[in-house]
Amino acid sequence: MTSLAVANPGSLIQSVDWVAIAPPLIAAVAALAVLLTDLFLPERHRKWLGRLAAAGLALALIALLPLTGGSPRATFCVQNVAGGSDAPATSVSAAGGCSYVADHFALVFQLLALGGALIAALLSAHTVEEEKLPGGEYWFLLLSSATGAALLPASRDLATMVIALEVASLPAFALVALRRDGRGAEAALKFFVSSVTATAVMLLGVGFVYAASGSLHLGAVAQGLEHAPGQLKPLAEAGAVLTLVGFAFKVAAVPFHFWVPDTYIGAPLPVAGYLSVVGKAAGLSGLALATTIAFRPYAHTWGLALAVLAAVTMTVGNVGALRQRFDTRYSAVRLLAWSSVGQAGYLLVPLAAAGYAPTGVDPLGATAAYALIYGVVNLGAFGVVAAVGRRAGTSVDDFRGLFARRRWTALALAFFLLCLAGLPPGVIGLFGKVVVFRAAVDAGLGWLAVVMAANVVVALYYYLLWTTRLFAPAPGAEEGAAPGAAPVGEAGAEGRLPATLTATLGLTASVAVVLSFAPQLVLQVAGGSLF
């Protein structure tokens, strides 16, 4: 275990390491600042709320920089949890007795959570104004959810993880429901009911685990489960399975994925993009921490379960995307929703490999690398859909001939889709899939690698079919309009895009292009140890 800088573990009064907790703390303070400012700001100046929210997220990202060098930092630690009552204070470790640890794993997923939230905030600037959403509530909820998503990767006890997961989830329900067209309320209700059910099951599992291990700290849970009496092992195994349900729901793994298409359609498009990236990152980080640290004694059991879950998830997601008709309303959002389910399957592959990896090998770097790549390009794809359709009812056929009308927008979407497919010039997507594939092979999961390869080929069909429509000749107005939907031009596709939206799409595309020309960064993240 890497040595840690622990804040005064021997004191009865906690000494808080403010530098370590700065990223989620800044996001939380920004959320409160937005809410209070909304009370006193005149209506004509409400656009400044979005700028304040973006500034808060940018400051939270900057707060990650002091944590990148040196040893991981830990705070909120309990004395002698790892070493027993006679152990020295220096035996307190992230695994044993600290509730918050800023290590490489936490920093990577906090970068993804806060960076994804910042891009979603920039994409939301025109959505809040055009759809007449309540600005103060919108930005407060987005920042609050981002706070929970940034807190979860650094959490090292089950209680903090559950709280962080709920802080990330509860504001997301309200964000989905902010659209006042009826569809948003229906989507939020489905999202809420399914999430509450998963959380209840998860809390039951945490109770079982605590009863069997006698602790909530992840490292201490692992020690307790390893030495648990024989009569408690069935209880511990059931608790481990139930605990993972809540995180699997956030990742949108099958069979906890059924809320995804309807929720993405009912939510404002930037919120759908946020859920597909930041929400998934939060669940993925919790799943990784729970399995690789707390439930390490059951590695082969959850390793096989996650391998099967990954195979089924990527297959169901790609089959769902293949079934979408390109001429129907919402088909663009539905295709991205099912695609995100398929991508969740790829993200689960290195986690499954971690259950079979020998001691000293850390396949989680492949998950972190792929999650960063997926986050950039998927948010970019949602951003282009928001820019072109400027409404949720956009069909894939509405993008036919986009290159002739908006050259750079079409090129950006084509690049994002090719990255998701793993084809050149989206080299970054190809390298992401290679490191995930390699993790499965190195762990001896050859059958899972074969399933993944087959799904990658299947996914090429719908990604390429959408890409070719961008460069196809534009149809006539009557021929190109989706049933029940107005032509794209009536939704503002032919007008000038808002400056903020244009700049955000340009920034996202630039990051993806830079990563494509520097694949060694992906290999470095994938090959490094995160703990």
N, C-alpha and C positions, 0 to 999 in steps of 0.2 A: 504494500500500500504506500502510495506517495506520502511523504511527510507533509504536515499541514501547519499553517499558522493559525493556532487556536486562541481565541480571545479569552484569557483568564479563566480556565476551566475550574480552578479551585475555589473561586469566590461564590458565596451564597447569592450575591447580587450579580446578575448577568452583565457582562461588559460587551456591549454590542459593537461589532465591527461594521461601522457605517459604510465603509468603502465596499465591503463585500455585498451588502444588501442594497447598494445605491441604485442599480438598474430597475428592479421592480418598485423600489420606494419612490423614485422620481416619477415613474408612470402613475403611481397611486396619487402622489401630490398633484400632478398635472390634472388628473381626473377631478379632484376636489376643486382645483383652481378654475377649471372650466365650468363646473356646476355653480360655483359662487359668482363667477363673472357673468354668467347668463342671467342672474337675478337683477343685475344693475346695468347691463349693457343695453343701449337703445336698439330697437329693431333694425335700424338701417346699418348698424355696425356688427350684426350677428356673424358675418363672414369671418370676423377675427377669431371666433371660437375655434374654427377649423385650423387656423394658423397656430393658435395657442396649443391645440392638441398635437399637431405635427411637430411643433417645437419641443414639446415635452417628450415625445417619443425619440426625437433626434438626440436630446440631452441624455436620455436613458441609454441610447446606443453608445454615446461618447463615454458614459460611465463604465462601459465594459473595458475600455482601454487600460486603465490601471491594473486590471485583474489578469491581463494576458501574460505578464511576465512573472517569474518567480514561482514559488510553491502555491498550491491551492490554499484558499483562506476559508476558515470555518468559524461559525459563531452559533450562539444558542446551544452550547454544549453542556452535557451532564457529566460530572466527575466520575471517573472509574467505572463507566458502564462496560467498557470492553475488557478491562483487566480484573474486575472484582474489587472487593472492598479494600484489599491491601495493596492494590496496584498504585503506582505513582500517577500524579496528575498528567504526566506526559503521555500516558497510554490512551488518553481520549483520542478517538479517531473519527473520521467521517463515517466509517462503517459502524462504529460502536456507539457513539454518544453525541453526535452533533446533528442538530435539526436542519442546519443550513450550511451548505458547502459550495463555494464558488470554485469548481475545478474545470478542467477542459470540457468535460461533458456538459456541465451547466452553461458554460460560456457559448458553446456552439449552438445549443438549443435556445438560449436567450437571444443570441444574434438572430436566429431564424424567427423567433416569436416577435421581438421588437421591430426587426426590419420588415417583416411581413405586415405587422400592424401599421408601420409608417407608410408603406406603399398603399395599403388599403385606405388609410386616412387621406392620402393625396388623391386617390381615385374617387373618394367620396365627396370631394369638395363640390363638384357640379351636381352629384346625385342628391345631396341634401337640399340644394337650392332648387333644382328642377322638379323634384318630387315633393317639395314643400314638407320635408321631414322636420320634426322639432330639433333644431340644431343643438341646443344645450344638452338635451337628453341623449342624442345620438353620440356626440363626442364623449360624454361622460361614460356611457355604456361601453364604447369601443376601448377607451383607455382602461376602464376597470377590468374588462375581459383580458386585455393585453397584460395587465398586472398579474393576474392569476396564471396566465400562460408563461410569463417570465419567472414566476416563483416556483412553479412545479419542477423544472429540471434541477434546481438547487436544493429541493427538499430531500431530507434524508430520514424522515420518519413517516409512518403511514398516516398519522393524524394530519400532519402538515400537507401531505400529498392530497388527501381527500379535500381539505379546505381549499387548497390551490386549484384543484380540479373544479370545484363548485364556483369559485370566484371567476374562473375562466368561462364557465358554462352559463351561469344564471344571467349575466348581462347579455350573452349571446341570444337567449330566448327573446328578450325584449327587443334586441336589434332586429331580429327577423320580423317581429310583430309591428314594427314602426310604420310599415306601409299600410295605408288605410283603404286598400282595395278589396278587402275580404280574404284574398289569397294569402296575405301575410299572416293574418290571425290564424288561419287554418294550418299553415306551415309551422308557425310557432307552437301551436298546440300539439302537433305530432312530435315535434322536436322535444318539447317539454315532457310529455307523457313518457316517451321512450327513454329519455335521459333520467328522469326521476326513478323509473323502474330499475335502470342499470345502476344508479347510485345506491338504491336501497339494497340491491343484491350485493353490491361491493361493500357496503358497511357491515352487512351480515358476515361476509368473508373476513373483513378486518377483525371483527369480534372473535371469530373462530381462531384466527392466527394469534391474536393476543392471548387467548385462553391457552393455546398450546405452547407458545414460546415465552410468555411472560414479559414481553416488551413490544414497543412500537418502533424503536429505532431499527433501521434496515439491517445493519450488521449484527445487532443483538438478536434480531428475529432469526437470521440465518443460523447463529449459534444455538439458539433455543430449539429450532426445528431439528437441527442435527442431533441434538441430545434429548429430544422429547421422548417420554415413555411410550412404550408400544401401544398402549390403549389410547393415546392421544394422537397417534399418527393419522388415523382416518379423519379426525376432526381437522388436523393441520392441512392435510391434502385437500379436503373440501374447502377450507378457508382460502387456500392459495388459488384454487380455481375460481371461486366466487369473487375474490379481490380483483382478479384480472379482467372480469367482465366490464367494469366501469371504464377501464382504459381501452379495452377493445371497442367499446361503443364510440369513444371519441376518435379513435383511428378509423372508424367506419369499416371495421372488419366484418365479414359475413359470419353469422347471421344478424349482426347488429348494425346493418347498413341501410335498412329499409326507409329510414327517415331522410336520407340524403337527397334524392331527386326532388321530392316535393318541397323540402326545406330550401334548397338552392333556388328553385323557381319562385317561391313566395318571398324570399328575402331580396332586399336591394342588391344589385349585382356586386358592388364592392364587398358587402357583407358575405355573400356567397363565396367570393374569392378568399376572404379572410377565414371563413370556416374551413375551406378546403386546404388551407396551408397552416395557419396558426393553430386552429383547433386540432388539426391532425398532429401537429408537432407536439402540442401539450400532451395528448394521449400517448403518443409514441415514446416521449421521454419518461412518462410515468410507467409505461409498460416495461421499458428497458431497465429502469431502476428496480422495480419490483422483482423482475425475474432474475437479473444477473447478480443482484446483491441479496435481497431478502430471501428469495426462494432458490438460491443456488443449490442447496442440498437436493432439490427435486429437478435438477437441470435436465436430465434425459426425459423426464415426464413432460415438462412444459416445452422442451425443445421439439419433441415430436408433435405436441399439440399445436405449437405455433407454425411448424412446417406444414401441417395439414391445413391450418387456418390460412396461411399465406397462399397455398395452392388454390384453395377454394375461392378466396377473396379475389385474386387476380383473374381467375376464370370467370366468375360471376360478373365482375365489373366489365370485362371486355365483351362478354356475351351481351350484357345489357346495353353497352354502347353500340354494338353491331345492330341491335334491334331497332335503333332509333330511325324514324323516317325523317329525312332531311327537309321535307316540305311542310312539316307541321309546326305550329307555334311552340315556342320554348325548346325546340330541338337542339339549338346551340348550347343552351344551359344544361339541358338534360344530358347531352353527350359529354360535356365537361364533368358533370356530376358522376356519371358512370365511369368515366375515365379516372376520376379521383379515387373511386373505389378500387379499380384495377391497380392504380399506382400504390395504394395502401398495401396491396399484396406484395409488391416488390419491396416496399419498406420493411415488411415483416420478415423477409428472407434472412437478413443478417442476424436478426434477433433469434430466429430459430437456430441459425448456425452457432450462436453463442452457447446454446445448450449442449453442443457436441464438441466445441472447440477445446483443445488441450489447455492446461494451465499455462498462463503467460501469453496466450493469443487472444486478441481483442477484436472480434469482427464488428463491433458496434461502430467503428470508424466508417465502415461502408454505409451503414444506415444514416449516419450524420452527413456524410458527403452527398448521398443521394437526396436526402431531405432538403439540403441547401439548394441543390440544383432544381429539384422539383418545385420548391417554394418560389424561386425567381420566375421560372418559365410559366408556371400555372397562374400566378397572379398576373403576369403579363397577358396571358390568354384571356382571362376574365376582364382585364382592363380594355383590351381591344373590343371584346363583345359589348362592353358598356359604352365604348366610344362610338361604335358603328350603329348599334341598335338604339342606344340611349333609352332602352326600355327592356323589360324582361321577356317580351314576346317574340324576340328575334329567333328566326329559324336559320338553319345552316344555309338554305338556299338564298337567303337574303344577302349572303356574302358573295354570291356569284358576280364576277366581273368587278370585284372591289379594286383590283389593281388598276383598272382603267380610271376609276374615280378618285382613289386615294392610294397612291403608289406606296408611300412609306408605311402607312397603316397596314396595307396588305402584306408588305415584306416583313413587317414586325410579327404579324400573326403567323405567317408561314414559318418564320424562324422558330417561334415558340412551339408550334405544332411539330416541327421536325425534331426539336429538342426532346419533346415528350415521346416521340416515336423512337428516338435514338439514331437518327440518320444525319449524315453530313448535309449542310454545313453546321448542323447543331451537334458539334463534336462533344460538347459538354454532356449532352444527354446520353451519347454513346458510351463515354467513359463512366458515367454513373451506373449504367446497366452492367458494364463489364466488371466493376468492383463488387457489385451485388452478386453477380453470377459467380465470380471467383470466391466470394465468401461461402457460397453454398457448396462449391466443389471442394474447397479446402476442408470443410467440415464433414465431408463424406456424404453429403446429401445430393448425390447425383440425380436421383429421380426428381428432386425439386428443381434442380437446374434445368432438366429437360422440360418440365412443366412451364418454367419461366420462359425458356426459349420459344416454346410453342405459343405462349401468350403474347410475347413481343411481336412475333410474326403476325398473329391475328390483329393486334392493335395497329399494325402498319396500315391495314386496309382503311379503317375509318379516318385515321390521321391524314393519310395521303389523299383520300377522297375529298375531305374538307379543303386540303391545301390546293388541289387542282381546281376547285370551284373559285378560288380567289383569282385565278388567272384565266378562267373561261370567259367567253364573250358574254356581256351583260344581256339578259333577256328583256323582252318588252315588259311594260308595267303590269299588264294583265297576266302575262305568263309567269312573271317572276314573283308575284305577290303570294305569300303564304295564306292558306285558307284562314279566314277570320282575323287576319292581321293586316295592318296598313303597310304599304311599301316602305322600304327603309328611308327613302328620301323624305317622307312625311314625318319621320321621327327625328329628323335633323342630321341624317348621315351626310347630306350634301353641303351642309353649312360648315362654318369654321368651328373646329373643336375648341373648347376652353383651353386657355394657356396652361393651366395647372395639369389638366388631363394630358395634353400633348407632351409636356415636360416629363410627367411621370412615366408615360409609355416609353419615351426616349431614354430615360434613366434606366428603366427595367431592361429594355432591349440592350443597352450599352453594357450593363453588368453581365448579361448572358453572353454577349459577344466576347467580352474580355475573358470570361471564364473558358469559353471555347478555344481561345488562343493560349490558354495557360492550363492545360489539363493536368500538369504536374501538381497544381494546387489540390485538385480532387484526389489524386493518388496520395499526396502527403496527409490529407485529412483521413483518408480511408485506411492508411497504413499506420497511423499513430495510435497511441493508447489514450483513451479518454478518461481513465480513472487513475 
